[in-house]
């Protein structure tokens, strides 16, 4: 006598339920991104395709900065997006234990759903000894629908909201990333690399045309952090 | 849709999925200690800071004030939505008052 495998639905629904408050935040900056996308010259179809296929908010904001219809710097956009999203390499790596026994193809397809917020909630469940592929799917599907839906609504509303700066909406992007960065705070060891990243980015933005400040600040700040950590552990060992 | 838009979106989608899938594939082979591990750990926050620092610095008093309000809102609430709300509200009010 064999028992049926447990249904994945309770875990899927648990994921969507726990993610609901975070989905509200995503919808807020998704709306803003949609409005800004319209101003950058993206069509409704382009908004849906980019949000649905790229599905990575931070990098989509960077892409808007580089979006010059008629003469798109495709290579620059793709490289900038890649560098901004490099952090996801570490995120999907830490999710691997969840996929023991899952066929590789299906596991890789699931990696499409990895985002900052989705990863944070799933990894928190895993650390409590819970979490499952179905839970991760529940979170991810709700997050994807929220992102694509809210960016589409923002793009459609964009015709009504002429200038987001009038309502301070241009600041939503900055406020969102302030919150995401502060959520990554691990202790005083972060002070030096964070200041270095900001300083290098500001100086690069002042003296180098284009969006290279994302690259120089991101790589420079993280290198400074690694060097500082390395020297501390060397001093500790001595 | 113009061809260059389609190509840019396709390129963005491919590189982003390659990173997501790549992390899964090389899990276990990433160093867990040492210089490279420390460097990788510092990348996410450094990239996000580099993204916004010039926009804040090159703004004016309303943007500086709103950034401070957003930091405070996050420290007090630990909530992304509250941080966005307070930051946007602060920049809106400050621009009205300071006439920027």
Interface residues (C-beta under 8 A of the other chain):
Chain A: X21 X22 X24 X25 X28 X29 X42 X43 X45 X46 X49 X50 X53 X54 X55 X56 X58 X59 X61 X62 X63 X69 X70 X72 X74 X77 X78 X81 X82 X83 X84 X85 X86 X87 X88 X89 X90 X91 X92 X93 X94 X95 X96 X99 X107 X108 X111 X112 X114 X117 X165 X167 X168 X169 X171 X172 X173 X174 X175 X176 X177 X178 X179 X180 X181 X182 X183 X184 X185 X190 X193 X194 X196 X197 X198 X199 X200 X201 X202 X204 X205 X206 X213 X214 X215 X216 X217 X218 X219 X220 X221 X222 X223 X225 X226 X229 X230
Chain B: X1 X2 X4 X5 X6 X7 X8 X9 X10 X11 X12 X13 X15 X16 X17 X19 X20 X21 X22 X23 X24 X25 X26 X27 X28 X30 X35 X36 X38 X39 X40 X41 X42 X43 X44 X45 X46 X47 X48 X49 X50 X51 X52 X53 X54 X55 X56 X57 X58 X63 X66 X67 X70 X71 X74 X75 X78 X79 X80 X81 X83 X84 X85 X86 X87 X88 X89 X90 X91 X92 X95
